[in-house]
């Protein structure tokens, strides 16, 4: 019974360890794709200010859904120009306070802390193109503003150390979990095990736990083959 219990706990821990992390409910985003979409729309709103002249009211309305008052002010003071009572932003290869050019991939890290979401990415050194740069981080902080998530701060390369440590720790745990589970048998994917899990999940966990603590591989396969035969007979 002790071995069965250990097997059950190990299996449960492995399942939760490999589950992907997503922004929590308090952040207002249900998954990483929601965060990506929000930031892409915010960036597009910034870029659109270079397309045509607008009134100051139109400029503020365009940015309001995505940026807090402080972040919007910082961006506009740095980039907005006025001419004949109209406003626009001139394009530049090195404009400040824009949403970074995230790849929106596994390289783009997302860390949530209640109603805050840190989004950042590490950019290796680049000596090509019109603007070269050294290796650095770029990021933004999203925070609830009047009940809605908005860009609250352009972090630049000043991503908090504790946030970077969280990502590093998560990656190390993921690598350790992948190393441990790589050598495990593939019986999790067998139809017989899946049927048993649906009908009696606790029994399936106990069975899988006991298998993790046995060296009799043939006995394990025989158990599943027997379950498959019983399933076929039951369906006839």
C-alpha atoms as one frame of an Amber mdcrd trajectory, in Angstrom:
protein
   0.000   0.000   0.000   2.891   2.345   0.794   4.357   1.850  -2.690   0.935
   2.443  -4.249   0.537   5.713  -2.353   3.994   6.921  -3.368   3.264   6.034
  -6.968  -0.006   7.932  -6.890   1.634  11.036  -5.432   4.501  10.896  -7.921
   2.142  10.548 -10.878  -0.033  13.419  -9.673   2.998  15.657  -9.160   4.357
  14.831 -12.624   1.053  15.725 -14.281   0.878  19.116 -12.576   4.566  19.769
 -13.254   4.199  19.482 -17.010   1.001  21.544 -17.197   1.670  24.901 -18.926
   1.372  28.034 -16.808  -1.024  30.758 -17.888  -2.006  34.166 -16.572  -4.376
  33.802 -13.636  -8.006  34.880 -13.552  -7.250  38.020 -11.529  -5.146  39.394
 -14.386  -8.095  39.450 -16.779  -6.299  37.177 -19.288  -7.193  33.505 -19.591
  -4.026  32.417 -21.426  -0.809  33.633 -23.011  -2.482  34.176 -26.372  -4.771
  36.775 -24.779  -1.724  38.662 -23.527  -0.061  38.471 -26.936  -3.185  39.759
 -28.689  -3.523  42.666 -26.258   0.093  43.759 -26.713  -0.067  43.424 -30.486
  -3.173  45.621 -30.557  -1.479  48.134 -28.241   1.549  48.268 -30.512  -0.667
  48.730 -33.564  -2.390  51.656 -31.837   0.994  53.300 -31.316   2.087  52.695
 -34.903  -1.188  54.054 -36.316  -0.326  57.493 -34.921   2.309  57.727 -37.643
  -0.215  57.129 -40.419  -2.088  60.441 -40.338  -2.602  63.655 -38.385  -5.210
  63.559 -35.626  -6.718  65.789 -32.992  -5.347  65.406 -29.489  -8.692  63.948
 -28.420  -8.474  61.274 -31.111  -4.915  60.436 -30.088  -5.947  59.906 -26.470
  -8.986  57.826 -27.429  -6.848  55.589 -29.597  -4.382  54.825 -26.803  -6.758
  54.794 -23.826  -7.859  51.125 -24.107  -4.266  49.911 -23.838  -2.219  52.335
 -21.750  -2.558  53.818 -18.277  -2.504  57.605 -17.945   1.137  57.627 -16.862
   2.353  55.283 -19.618   0.377  57.148 -22.268   1.773  60.490 -21.111   5.317
  59.149 -21.158   4.924  57.807 -24.688   3.310  60.965 -26.080   5.739  63.386
 -24.447   8.606  61.468 -26.022   7.189  60.967 -29.505   4.182  63.168 -30.323
   4.647  66.294 -32.431   2.166  69.058 -33.180   1.701  71.064 -36.346  -1.184
  73.434 -37.158  -3.256  72.090 -34.291  -2.919  68.486 -35.430  -0.822  65.735
 -33.915   1.117  62.759 -35.190   4.264  60.713 -34.595   7.121  60.489 -37.058
   8.546  57.057 -37.709  11.928  56.181 -36.234  14.202  53.157 -35.949  14.977
  53.995 -32.322  11.721  55.380 -30.905  11.279  55.083 -27.143   8.356  53.766
 -25.081   6.894  51.473 -27.710   5.778  47.918 -27.062   8.968  45.875 -27.679
   9.323  43.729 -30.781   8.433  40.534 -28.951   8.591  37.287 -30.908   5.411
  36.120 -29.122   6.870  32.651 -28.741   8.298  30.541 -25.929  11.052  33.149
 -25.712   8.493  35.727 -24.580   8.151  35.266 -20.829   4.983  36.034 -18.882
   4.952  36.202 -15.086   1.777  37.045 -13.182   1.491  38.437  -9.671  -2.171
  38.859  -8.787  -3.285  41.888 -10.814   0.108  42.469 -12.415   1.535  40.817
 -15.512   5.214  41.110 -16.449   5.963  40.447 -20.113   9.570  40.444 -21.259
  12.059  38.809 -23.583  15.808  38.442 -23.840  17.272  39.892 -27.038  20.759
  38.656 -27.982  23.337  41.094 -29.303  22.684  42.363 -32.808  25.251  44.177
 -34.933  23.238  44.126 -38.161  20.624  46.535 -39.442  20.290  50.288 -38.960
  20.276  50.003 -35.161  22.688  47.651 -33.389  22.412  46.756 -29.720  24.013
  44.663 -27.000  22.317  41.692 -25.374  19.537  42.892 -23.108  16.023  42.352
 -21.786  13.011  44.378 -22.863   9.670  44.292 -21.107   6.454  45.945 -20.055
   4.297  45.768 -16.959   0.548  45.325 -17.316  -1.610  46.314 -14.379  -5.292
  46.767 -13.676  -6.497  50.304 -14.173 -10.146  50.960 -13.314 -10.871  47.259
 -13.612  -9.098  46.759 -16.955  -5.588  45.550 -17.725  -3.392  48.187 -19.342
   0.262  48.846 -19.997   1.308  50.592 -16.815   5.045  50.815 -17.288   7.688
  50.431 -19.988  10.332  48.390 -18.175  13.036  48.563 -20.820  15.833  46.355
 -19.522  14.866  46.999 -15.869  12.972  43.739 -15.335  12.885  43.078 -11.550
  15.404  40.495 -10.377  12.797  38.461  -8.483  10.758  38.126 -11.694  13.794
  36.912 -13.645  14.543  34.427 -10.866  11.015  33.030 -11.084  11.442  32.319
 -14.795  14.861  30.735 -14.265  13.528  28.515 -11.484  10.524  27.490 -13.577
  12.776  26.547 -16.507  15.042  24.464 -14.272  12.067  22.592 -12.803  10.662
  22.004 -16.284  13.975  20.589 -17.494  14.225  18.303 -14.467  10.669  17.081
 -14.982  11.313  16.422 -18.686  14.443  14.455 -17.815  12.599  12.323 -15.274
   9.546  11.620 -17.419  11.479  10.906 -20.628  12.424   7.435 -19.369   8.916
   6.557 -18.243   6.894   3.940 -20.199   4.333   5.104 -22.718   1.405   3.284
 -21.121  -0.245   6.650 -20.278  -1.204   6.872 -23.956  -2.627   3.352 -24.217
  -6.392   3.194 -24.845  -6.856   0.620 -22.089  -5.298   2.919 -19.505  -7.322
   5.898 -20.737 -10.583   3.915 -20.476  -9.663   2.715 -16.992  -8.828   6.291
 -15.974 -12.206   7.583 -17.166 -14.152   4.808 -15.442 -12.161   4.707 -12.228
  -9.454   7.408 -12.045  -8.356   6.585  -8.495  -7.829   2.923  -9.372  -5.933
   3.968 -12.507  -3.630   6.189 -10.442  -2.936   3.349  -8.025  -2.197   0.982
 -10.895   0.141   3.477 -12.572   1.834   4.139  -9.246   2.550   0.482  -8.664
   3.976   0.224 -12.179   6.435   3.001 -11.445   7.885   0.897  -8.622   8.228
  -2.425 -10.427  11.032  -3.732 -12.636   8.831  -6.323 -14.291   8.270  -4.622
 -17.645   6.671  -7.710 -19.170   4.207  -7.826 -16.312   3.205  -4.233 -17.005
   2.615  -4.885 -20.677   0.709  -8.053 -19.906  -1.608  -6.109 -17.611  -2.539
  -3.637 -20.353  -2.864  -6.356 -22.984  -5.265  -8.145 -20.648  -7.258  -4.917
 -20.188  -7.418  -4.432 -23.963  -8.723  -7.968 -24.466 -11.390  -7.436 -21.784
 -12.407  -4.171 -23.457 -12.763  -5.871 -26.825 -14.858  -8.687 -25.340 -17.113
  -6.183 -23.582 -17.757  -4.319 -26.811 -18.784  -7.493 -28.715
